[in-house]
Amino acid sequence: VVATAAHYSAALANVVDFYLDDEQHEARDDIAKLANSRDAQADLRLLTYAQEALRHKPAIASVYRTASGRAQINSSTPLQPGQTVFVNLVKANEEVRVIANLMLHPAHPAFPGIQ
């Protein structure tokens, strides 16, 4: 048994579920076209669709971590060694700084007007 099989299964299910939503009908149509395309960029665009879905619906929504040393999360949140931190990946993926740093394909519908 592969230890990560449950995570891969959850990721696949979340991607499919995300694009089954009625609001994603245009993306779903584009995915269907790309899946049948022989264009060299099609795989990259499909990967981008998967990444975008997982940004909204990650396979793991949150984790707890323990600080191994002193750290600073932001200007007002210092961490001490041994302190437990709750990381909300869903909320983190909504941060503008996170989205702006994603290396998504420029033709992705999440970035209209960018060529």
C-alpha positions in Angstrom: 0.0 0.0 0.0 1.3 3.4 -1.0 1.2 5.8 1.9 0.2 8.8 -0.3 -2.5 6.9 -2.3 -5.2 8.5 -0.1 -3.9 12.0 -0.8 -3.7 11.4 -4.6 -7.2 10.0 -4.5 -8.5 13.0 -2.6 -6.7 15.4 -5.0 -8.2 13.7 -8.0 -11.7 13.7 -6.5 -11.3 17.4 -5.5 -10.2 18.4 -9.0 -13.2 16.6 -10.6 -15.6 17.9 -8.1 -14.4 21.5 -8.6 -15.0 21.4 -12.3 -18.4 19.7 -12.0 -19.7 22.9 -10.4 -22.0 24.8 -12.7 -19.9 27.9 -12.3 -17.0 26.0 -14.0 -18.9 25.1 -17.2 -16.6 27.2 -19.5 -13.5 25.7 -17.9 -15.0 22.2 -18.2 -15.6 22.7 -21.9 -12.1 23.9 -22.4 -10.7 20.9 -20.4 -12.6 18.6 -22.7 -11.2 20.3 -25.8 -7.7 20.2 -24.3 -7.9 16.5 -23.4 -8.5 15.7 -27.1 -5.9 18.2 -28.4 -2.5 17.3 -29.9 -1.3 20.8 -29.2 2.0 20.8 -27.3 0.6 23.4 -24.8 -2.5 21.3 -24.0 -0.8 19.3 -21.2 0.5 22.5 -19.6 -2.9 24.1 -19.7 -4.5 20.9 -18.2 -1.9 20.9 -15.4 -2.8 24.6 -14.8 -6.5 23.7 -14.5 -5.6 21.0 -12.0 -3.4 23.4 -10.0 -6.2 26.0 -9.9 -8.7 23.4 -8.7 -6.3 22.2 -5.9 -5.7 25.8 -4.9 -9.4 26.1 -4.1 -9.9 22.5 -2.9 -6.6 21.1 -1.7 -6.3 17.4 -0.9 -5.3 18.4 2.6 -7.2 21.5 4.0 -5.0 22.1 7.0 -2.1 20.8 9.0 -0.5 21.3 12.4 3.2 22.0 12.6 5.6 22.4 15.5 8.2 25.1 15.4 11.7 23.7 15.5 13.3 27.0 16.4 12.5 30.7 16.8 10.6 32.1 13.8 8.4 35.0 12.8 5.2 34.4 10.8 4.5 38.1 10.3 5.5 41.3 12.0 3.3 40.6 15.0 3.4 36.8 15.4 6.7 35.4 16.8 7.0 31.7 17.3 9.0 29.9 20.0 10.6 26.5 19.7 8.0 23.8 20.4 5.1 26.0 19.7 2.3 24.4 17.7 1.0 26.2 14.6 -2.2 25.6 12.7 -1.8 26.1 9.0 -5.1 26.6 7.1 -4.1 25.8 3.5 -7.5 26.8 2.1 -7.2 30.3 3.6 -3.5 30.6 2.6 -4.4 29.8 -1.0 -6.8 32.7 -1.0 -4.0 35.2 -0.1 -3.3 37.6 -2.9 0.4 37.2 -2.4 0.1 33.5 -2.9 -2.0 33.8 -6.0 0.3 36.5 -7.5 3.3 34.2 -7.1 1.7 31.2 -8.8 3.4 30.2 -12.0 0.2 29.4 -13.9 0.0 29.3 -17.7 -0.7 32.8 -18.9 -3.7 31.7 -20.9 -5.4 30.4 -17.8 -8.9 31.8 -17.3 -8.0 32.8 -13.8 -5.9 35.6 -15.3 -8.0 37.3 -18.0 -6.2 39.8 -20.0 -2.8 38.4 -19.4 -1.0 37.1 -22.5 
